[in-house]
Amino acid sequence: MTEFTAIADPDRCPPHPGDVIDDMLPEIGKSKSELAALLGISRQQFHAILAGRKPVTPDTAARLGKLLGNGPGLWLRLQASHDAWHAAREIDVSAIPTIKAA
């Protein structure tokens, strides 16, 4: 059996949770409006998450985790990875020193 090591590309943005949900829609078998209603959020909010215009908040992560049966942690980690990748590229930290422990 051949083993392969996965290597993350640091230049590739981690997916927004909305992209992951959008990929899951065909297997779920429900419309976006139905899912929004089941989650207890507006259609507009759900569509904004799917489009990557709004983040998945802890509240929404809890709702998604319950609905999809995978818990809120997955959705929060996806959002945090996406946000951290963008922050590392958009925020100028060049004037901040790095402190090393003694």
Residue pairs with C-beta under 8 A, 6 or more apart in sequence:
13 82
13 85
13 86
14 78
14 81
14 82
14 85
15 78
15 82
16 52
16 78
16 79
16 82
17 49
17 55
17 56
17 64
17 75
17 78
17 79
17 82
18 49
18 50
18 51
18 52
18 54
18 56
19 52
20 78
21 49
21 50
21 64
22 50
24 68
25 32
25 35
28 35
30 38
32 43
32 46
32 47
32 50
33 43
35 46
35 67
36 42
36 43
36 45
36 46
36 47
38 67
39 46
39 60
39 63
39 64
39 67
40 63
41 60
41 63
45 54
45 60
48 54
49 55
49 56
49 60
55 79
55 83
56 64
56 75
56 76
56 78
56 79
58 72
58 76
60 75
61 72
61 73
61 75
61 76
61 79
62 72
64 72
64 75
65 71
65 72
65 73
65 74
65 75
